[in-house]
Every structure is written in structure tokens, then in C-alpha cells.
Amino acid sequence: MNHFGLLPRILLAIVLGLVLGLLLPMPVVRVFATFNGVFSQFLGFMIPLIIVGLVTPAIGDVGHGAGRLLLTTVAVAYLDTALAGVLSYGVGSWLFPSMVAAAQSDVTVVETQSVEPFFTVTIPPLFDVMSALVLSFVLGLGIAYGHRLTALSSVMRDFREVITKSISAAVIPLLPLYIFGIFLQMAVTGDAYRIVLVFAQIILVIFALHVVILLYQFGLAGLLTRRNPLRLLWTMLPAYMTALGTSSSAATIPVTLRQTLKNGVSADIAGFTVPLCATIHMSGSAMKIVACALTICLLEGLVHDPLTFLHFILLLGVVMVAAPGVPGGAIMAALAPMGYILGFTAEQQALMIALYIAMDSFGTACNVTGDGAIALVIDKYFATPKTEA
């Protein structure tokens, strides 16, 4: 079972949920609804802790010795992540409403039954999401600029380890069962066909968007460095394929570094930017999350105006910092702004988790390949000029 990865388990959970929702008796469905109710409360409790545990040490690490090179790299990575989110929202606002409307018109309205859990458990979070974010910034900046706060830095690193272990040992293993319960209930209530029909089209747009993002990233890098952008992108293809297979930015760092060096980036700049961007540059992930979130807003009639989504995108770029080091970290961190800004319920957040993980490798591949473009830009302005022998 250890060799049966998260993605196959998620896909199997979706398929089984859709099929068994038509076959299982209501008492059995209510058992899974009860589990989902308890698990969603646990997730709600964990979300602020995930923000503090991941964002605080990340800000502290980025802030150490904050020089012009570091700040520029962080700024470029963040702006590119935000730009990818804005592009996703712009394209989605143009294409998705008609797709959703067409899917809605194809679905026959039938009388459905609601699914009630046998009991509910309330687990209130220790503090809300905004409190967690503010606390993360205060502690992170304090660690970054308080040179004697080694004890606090050590505590936050240990806390990050606790959160990481909690996600990998408790949240991630139970996610397939949680997602199975969500799709089981959707099949019973009649929402499954509508959701599947819409996202079958949306996924095609997301795949096209991640190609567009890579083209503009290397187009800008090629323009600034006066080199062929397609050749630069072709050189990074091994990093793309490695990330596609591993779904891990961290595991792809050696390949990304090697291909970045082949693109002519100096060793010092490549050795600095590639590991850093593997942690903070999340353009592919931001694009996917924004596209899926916008689709759910359209399906469920939630607020999705430009200012609301701009707020969501800007905050998303912050909370996803350091998420690549945690399995499912990006989408887990993104649950906070989804609930706080977009008003997503636990069921809608679970659907986001399923959709994100189903396309996880493509987002990761987009992230790490784009790291090579950022390295080219940083090298252009910060590399030590080579002297003739």
C-alpha cells in the first residue's frame, strides 16, 4: 500500500464515491457523512496552525541576511506567482461562465435526498486565519531581524516539524477517505454529474494555461537576456519531466540546477536561486488553485468579483511559501484564504483538495521549470561579469 501513491488513491476514492453513491443504502452513507463531519472539524482546527507552522519559519529563513539579491529574487518569484493567478482569473472569467452555464443546462433537475451525519463534533480553532497570518508575520520578522532570537527560531522550526508530521501522518492518509465521502454524498444528492461535467472542460483550460505561463516566463527571460526563449525552455525540459514524475519541487532541485547551469546561468546564482525558488515560486500551483476556486464559486453562486479574487491571489502567494516541502502543502495552506476570503465550506474545500491533487504533477512541473526562467533574469543583473583569460 505504501507504493500506492496519493494521486491513485484520490482518483480511486473519486470513482468509488461516484459509483457506490448509487448503490449503498442511506445508513452506510451516513456513516461516511459522520466521519467527514468530524474530519472537517479537525481540518478547520489545523488550518491556522498550518499557517503559523509553515509561514513563520519560512519568513524567518528568507529574512536572514536579507540583501538585494535575496529580496529581488523573492520579489520576482512572488510577482510571477501573483501574475499567474491573475492570468488564471482573467481567462477563467472569460471562458468559465459559459462552460458552467452549459453544464448546468445539461443536468436534469431531480428530487434529491439530503445526507445527515449520525452525530457532529465541534472542534473550534485556537484562533482565526487572519490572527494566524498576523502572528506568522510578527514572529517571522522577529526571527529574521532579531539576531539573538535563536531559541524562538528553534521552537518555530520544531513546530514546523510537528505540523509537517501531522499533515503527512494524519491529514494526508485520511484525505482519500474524506474525498470518498464527499463524492459519495454528491452522488446521493445528485450534484456529482454537474461537477464532473464542468471540471472535465476546466482541466483542459488549466493544461493550456500552464503552457502559456511557461511561454511568457521564458519569453521575458529570453527578451532580457537576448537569447532564444524556446531553446532556453527546451533545455529545462528534463526538469519539467522529472517534476511531472515526482510531483515534488524539492526532489527535482538537482535536475533543475543542472539544466539551469546548461542555460548559462553562473554557478553562484543558480545555486542560490534554484533551491530558494523551489520553496517560494508557485506560479503553476497558484494558476490551478485560482482556476478551480473560480469554477466552484460559479457553480455554487459565491462571490467572485475581481477585487475579491485579487485579495485571494495576493494572500495565496504568501501562505503557499514553504508549502512544497510538505506533501499536499500548497493546497492545505490555501484552505485558509479559501475559507476566509471566498467563503468556502468544508465540502467545497475538500473538492478543491481532490481537484488540486488530481493535477498536482503538472503544477509542480510548471513551478520548477519557471524557476529556470527566474534564475536567468537574476543572473542577468547580479552575476559577476566574466573576465577574459
C-alpha positions as CSV (number, residue, x, y, z in Angstrom):
1,M,0.0,0.0,0.0
2,N,3.0,2.3,0.6
3,H,3.7,2.1,-3.1
4,F,0.2,3.1,-4.0
5,G,0.7,6.9,-4.2
6,L,-1.7,9.6,-3.1
7,L,-2.9,10.5,-6.6
8,P,-4.0,6.9,-7.4
9,R,-5.8,6.8,-4.0
10,I,-7.5,10.1,-4.6
11,L,-8.7,9.0,-8.1
12,L,-9.9,5.7,-6.8
13,A,-11.8,7.4,-4.0
14,I,-13.5,9.7,-6.5
15,V,-14.5,6.8,-8.8
16,L,-15.7,4.6,-5.9
17,G,-17.6,7.5,-4.4
18,L,-19.4,8.2,-7.6
19,V,-20.3,4.6,-8.2
20,L,-21.2,3.5,-4.7
21,G,-23.2,6.6,-4.1
22,L,-25.8,5.0,-6.4
23,L,-25.7,1.6,-4.7
24,L,-25.1,2.0,-0.9
25,P,-28.1,2.3,1.5
26,M,-28.5,5.6,3.3
27,P,-27.4,4.3,6.8
28,V,-24.0,3.4,5.3
29,V,-23.7,6.7,3.5
30,R,-24.5,8.4,6.8
31,V,-21.5,6.6,8.4
32,F,-19.2,8.3,5.9
33,A,-21.0,11.6,6.4
34,T,-20.3,11.4,10.1
35,F,-16.6,10.7,9.5
36,N,-16.5,13.7,7.1
37,G,-18.1,16.0,9.7
38,V,-15.5,15.1,12.3
39,F,-12.6,15.3,9.9
40,S,-13.7,18.6,8.5
41,Q,-13.7,20.0,12.1
42,F,-10.2,18.7,12.5
43,L,-9.1,20.4,9.3
44,G,-10.7,23.6,10.5
45,F,-8.7,23.3,13.7
46,M,-5.5,22.6,11.8
47,I,-5.6,25.4,9.2
48,P,-4.5,28.3,11.4
49,L,-1.8,26.0,12.9
50,I,-0.6,25.1,9.4
51,I,-0.3,28.8,8.6
52,V,1.8,29.6,11.7
53,G,3.8,26.4,11.4
54,L,4.8,26.8,7.7
55,V,4.8,30.6,7.1
56,T,6.6,31.7,10.3
57,P,9.9,29.8,9.8
58,A,9.7,30.5,6.1
59,I,9.7,34.2,6.6
60,G,12.4,33.9,9.2
61,D,14.6,31.9,6.8
62,V,14.1,34.3,3.9
63,G,14.8,37.3,6.1
64,H,18.2,36.2,7.3
65,G,20.9,38.4,5.8
66,A,18.3,40.0,3.5
67,G,20.4,41.5,0.8
68,R,19.5,43.0,-2.5
69,L,19.9,39.6,-4.3
70,L,17.6,37.8,-1.9
71,L,15.0,40.5,-1.8
72,T,15.0,40.8,-5.6
73,T,14.6,37.0,-6.1
74,V,11.8,36.8,-3.6
75,A,10.0,39.8,-5.2
76,V,10.3,38.4,-8.7
77,A,9.1,34.9,-7.6
78,Y,6.1,36.4,-5.7
79,L,5.1,38.7,-8.6
80,D,5.3,35.9,-11.1
81,T,3.1,33.7,-8.8
82,A,0.6,36.5,-8.4
83,L,0.7,37.2,-12.2
84,A,-0.1,33.5,-12.9
85,G,-3.1,33.8,-10.5
86,V,-4.3,37.0,-12.2
87,L,-3.9,35.4,-15.7
88,S,-5.9,32.3,-14.5
89,Y,-8.7,34.5,-13.1
90,G,-8.8,36.6,-16.3
91,V,-9.0,33.6,-18.6
92,G,-11.5,31.9,-16.3
93,S,-13.7,34.9,-16.1
94,W,-13.8,34.9,-19.9
95,L,-14.4,31.2,-20.5
96,F,-15.8,29.5,-17.4
97,P,-19.2,31.2,-17.0
98,S,-20.4,29.8,-20.4
99,M,-18.9,26.4,-19.6
100,V,-20.7,26.3,-16.3
101,A,-24.0,27.5,-17.7
102,A,-23.8,24.9,-20.5
103,A,-23.2,22.1,-18.0
104,Q,-26.0,23.4,-15.7
105,S,-28.4,23.3,-18.6
106,D,-27.4,19.7,-19.5
107,V,-28.3,18.5,-16.0
108,T,-31.8,17.3,-15.3
109,V,-33.2,18.7,-12.0
110,V,-34.4,15.8,-9.9
111,E,-35.7,15.5,-6.4
112,T,-32.7,14.6,-4.2
113,Q,-32.3,13.5,-0.6
114,S,-30.1,15.1,2.0
115,V,-27.4,13.2,3.9
116,E,-27.3,13.8,7.6
117,P,-24.5,12.5,9.9
118,F,-25.4,10.4,12.9
119,F,-23.7,13.0,15.2
120,T,-21.5,16.0,15.0
121,V,-18.3,17.1,16.9
122,T,-17.3,20.7,17.2
123,I,-13.5,21.4,17.4
124,P,-13.1,25.2,17.4
125,P,-9.7,26.5,16.2
126,L,-7.4,28.3,18.6
127,F,-7.6,31.5,16.5
128,D,-8.9,32.6,13.2
129,V,-7.0,32.7,9.9
130,M,-6.2,36.5,10.0
131,S,-4.8,36.1,13.5
132,A,-2.7,33.2,12.3
133,L,-1.3,35.3,9.4
134,V,-0.5,38.3,11.5
135,L,1.1,36.1,14.2
136,S,3.2,34.4,11.5
137,F,4.4,37.8,10.2
138,V,5.2,39.1,13.6
139,L,7.1,36.0,14.7
140,G,8.8,35.5,11.3
141,L,10.0,39.1,11.0
142,G,11.1,39.0,14.6
143,I,13.2,35.9,13.9
144,A,14.6,37.4,10.7
145,Y,15.8,40.6,12.3
146,G,16.2,39.6,15.9
147,H,19.7,38.1,15.7
148,R,19.6,36.8,19.2
149,L,16.2,35.0,19.0
150,T,17.8,31.6,18.4
151,A,15.5,29.9,20.9
152,L,12.3,31.3,19.2
153,S,13.7,30.2,15.8
154,S,14.4,26.7,17.2
155,V,10.9,26.5,18.7
156,M,9.3,27.5,15.4
157,R,11.4,25.0,13.4
158,D,10.3,22.3,15.8
159,F,6.7,23.4,15.5
160,R,7.0,23.3,11.7
161,E,8.2,19.7,12.1
162,V,5.1,18.9,14.2
163,I,2.8,20.4,11.6
164,T,4.6,18.6,8.8
165,K,4.3,15.3,10.6
166,S,0.7,16.0,11.4
167,I,-0.1,16.6,7.7
168,S,1.9,13.6,6.4
169,A,0.8,11.2,9.2
170,A,-2.8,12.2,9.9
171,V,-4.3,14.5,7.2
172,I,-2.8,13.1,4.0
173,P,-3.6,9.4,4.8
174,L,-7.2,10.2,5.7
175,L,-7.8,12.5,2.7
176,P,-8.8,9.7,0.3
177,L,-11.4,8.5,2.7
178,Y,-12.6,12.1,3.2
179,I,-12.8,12.7,-0.5
180,F,-14.6,9.4,-1.0
181,G,-17.2,10.6,1.5
182,I,-17.6,13.9,-0.3
183,F,-18.2,12.3,-3.7
184,L,-20.4,9.6,-2.2
185,Q,-22.6,12.3,-0.8
186,M,-22.5,14.2,-4.1
187,A,-23.7,11.1,-6.0
188,V,-26.5,10.6,-3.5
189,T,-27.6,14.3,-3.7
190,G,-27.3,14.4,-7.5
191,D,-24.5,17.0,-7.7
192,A,-21.8,14.6,-9.0
193,Y,-22.7,14.7,-12.7
194,R,-22.8,18.5,-12.7
195,I,-19.4,18.8,-11.0
196,V,-17.7,16.2,-13.2
197,L,-19.1,17.7,-16.4
198,V,-17.8,21.1,-15.6
199,F,-14.3,20.2,-14.5
200,A,-13.8,17.9,-17.4
201,Q,-13.7,21.1,-19.5
202,I,-11.9,23.3,-16.9
203,I,-9.0,20.8,-16.7
204,L,-8.3,21.3,-20.4
205,V,-8.1,25.1,-19.9
206,I,-5.8,24.6,-16.9
207,F,-3.4,22.4,-19.0
208,A,-3.4,25.1,-21.8
209,L,-2.7,27.8,-19.2
210,H,0.3,26.1,-17.7
211,V,1.9,26.0,-21.2
212,V,1.1,29.7,-21.7
213,I,2.7,30.5,-18.3
214,L,5.9,28.8,-19.3
215,L,6.0,30.6,-22.7
216,Y,5.6,34.0,-21.1
217,Q,8.2,33.3,-18.4
218,F,10.8,32.2,-20.9
219,G,9.7,34.8,-23.4
220,L,10.5,37.5,-20.8
221,A,13.8,35.8,-19.8
222,G,14.8,35.5,-23.4
223,L,14.0,39.1,-24.1
224,L,16.0,40.3,-21.2
225,T,19.0,38.1,-21.9
226,R,18.7,38.4,-25.7
227,R,18.5,34.7,-26.2
228,N,16.1,32.3,-27.9
229,P,13.3,31.6,-25.4
230,L,12.2,28.4,-26.9
231,R,15.8,27.0,-26.7
232,L,16.0,28.1,-23.1
233,L,12.7,26.3,-22.4
234,W,13.8,23.2,-24.3
235,T,16.9,22.9,-22.1
236,M,14.7,22.9,-19.0
237,L,12.6,20.1,-20.3
238,P,14.3,17.4,-18.2
239,A,13.4,19.3,-15.1
240,Y,9.8,19.5,-16.3
241,M,9.6,15.8,-16.9
242,T,11.3,14.9,-13.6
243,A,8.8,17.1,-11.7
244,L,6.0,15.5,-13.7
245,G,7.1,12.1,-12.4
246,T,7.9,13.0,-8.8
247,S,5.3,15.8,-8.1
248,S,8.0,17.2,-5.8
249,S,9.8,20.6,-6.3
250,A,12.4,19.5,-3.7
251,A,13.2,16.2,-5.3
252,T,13.6,18.0,-8.7
253,I,16.2,20.5,-7.4
254,P,19.3,18.6,-8.6
255,V,17.8,18.3,-12.2
256,T,16.6,21.9,-12.2
257,L,20.0,23.1,-11.1
258,R,21.8,21.1,-13.7
259,Q,19.6,22.3,-16.5
260,T,19.8,25.9,-15.3
261,L,23.6,25.7,-15.4
262,K,23.3,24.4,-19.0
263,N,21.3,27.5,-19.8
264,G,24.4,29.5,-19.0
265,V,23.5,30.8,-15.5
266,S,26.5,31.2,-13.3
267,A,27.1,28.6,-10.6
268,D,26.7,31.0,-7.7
269,I,23.4,32.5,-8.9
270,A,22.0,29.1,-9.9
271,G,23.0,27.5,-6.6
272,F,21.2,30.4,-4.8
273,T,18.0,30.9,-6.9
274,V,17.0,27.3,-7.7
275,P,16.7,26.0,-4.1
276,L,15.1,29.3,-3.0
277,C,12.6,29.4,-5.8
278,A,11.7,25.7,-5.2
279,T,10.3,27.0,-2.0
280,I,8.7,30.3,-2.9
281,H,7.9,30.3,-6.6
282,M,4.4,28.7,-7.1
283,S,3.1,30.0,-10.4
284,G,1.7,26.7,-11.6
285,S,0.1,26.0,-8.2
286,A,-1.4,29.4,-8.0
287,M,-2.9,29.1,-11.5
288,K,-4.5,25.8,-10.7
289,I,-5.9,26.9,-7.4
290,V,-7.4,30.1,-8.8
291,A,-9.0,28.4,-11.8
292,C,-10.6,25.6,-9.6
293,A,-11.7,28.1,-7.0
294,L,-13.3,30.4,-9.6
295,T,-15.2,27.4,-11.0
296,I,-16.5,26.4,-7.6
297,C,-17.6,30.0,-7.0
298,L,-19.5,30.0,-10.3
299,L,-21.1,26.6,-9.6
300,E,-22.1,27.5,-6.0
301,G,-23.1,31.1,-6.6
302,L,-20.3,32.5,-4.4
303,V,-18.8,36.0,-4.7
304,H,-16.1,36.1,-7.4
305,D,-15.6,39.7,-8.3
306,P,-12.1,40.9,-9.4
307,L,-11.2,42.7,-6.1
308,T,-12.2,39.6,-4.0
309,F,-10.0,37.4,-6.2
310,L,-7.1,39.8,-6.2
311,H,-7.2,39.8,-2.4
312,F,-7.3,36.0,-2.6
313,I,-4.4,35.7,-5.1
314,L,-2.1,38.1,-3.2
315,L,-2.7,36.3,0.1
316,L,-2.3,32.9,-1.7
317,G,1.2,33.8,-2.8
318,V,2.1,34.4,0.8
319,V,0.5,31.4,2.5
320,M,2.0,28.9,0.0
321,V,5.6,29.9,0.9
322,A,7.4,26.8,2.1
323,A,4.5,24.6,1.1
324,P,6.4,22.5,-1.4
325,G,8.3,20.8,1.4
326,V,5.1,19.3,2.7
327,P,3.1,16.6,0.9
328,G,-0.1,18.4,-0.2
329,G,1.3,21.6,1.5
330,A,0.2,24.1,-1.2
331,I,-3.5,23.2,-1.2
332,M,-3.5,22.7,2.6
333,A,-2.1,26.2,3.1
334,A,-4.5,27.6,0.5
335,L,-7.5,26.3,2.5
336,A,-7.2,29.3,4.8
337,P,-7.8,32.1,2.2
338,M,-10.4,29.9,0.5
339,G,-12.5,29.9,3.7
340,Y,-11.6,33.4,4.9
341,I,-11.9,35.3,1.6
342,L,-14.0,33.2,-0.7
343,G,-16.3,31.7,2.0
344,F,-15.7,28.0,1.0
345,T,-17.4,25.4,3.2
346,A,-15.6,22.3,4.3
347,E,-17.2,20.3,1.4
348,Q,-16.0,22.9,-1.2
349,Q,-12.5,22.8,0.3
350,A,-12.5,19.0,0.1
351,L,-13.5,19.3,-3.6
352,M,-10.6,21.7,-4.1
353,I,-8.2,19.2,-2.5
354,A,-9.3,16.4,-4.8
355,L,-9.1,18.6,-7.9
356,Y,-5.7,20.0,-7.0
357,I,-4.1,16.6,-6.2
358,A,-5.5,15.1,-9.4
359,M,-3.4,17.7,-11.4
360,D,-0.6,18.1,-8.9
361,S,2.3,17.0,-11.1
362,F,1.5,19.5,-13.8
363,G,1.5,22.4,-11.3
364,T,4.8,21.2,-9.8
365,A,6.3,20.9,-13.3
366,C,5.3,24.4,-14.2
367,N,6.7,25.7,-10.9
368,V,10.2,24.2,-11.2
369,T,10.6,24.9,-14.9
370,G,9.7,28.5,-14.3
371,D,12.5,28.6,-11.6
372,G,14.9,28.3,-14.5
373,A,13.5,31.5,-16.1
374,I,13.8,33.4,-12.8
375,A,17.4,32.2,-12.5
376,L,18.2,33.6,-16.0
377,V,16.7,37.0,-15.0
378,I,18.5,37.2,-11.7
379,D,21.8,36.1,-13.4
380,K,21.4,38.9,-15.9
381,Y,21.6,41.6,-13.2
382,F,23.6,40.0,-10.4
383,A,26.2,37.7,-11.9
384,T,29.8,38.8,-11.6
385,P,31.0,39.7,-15.1
386,K,33.3,37.1,-16.6
387,T,36.8,38.3,-17.4
388,E,38.8,37.2,-20.4
389,A,41.6,34.9,-19.6
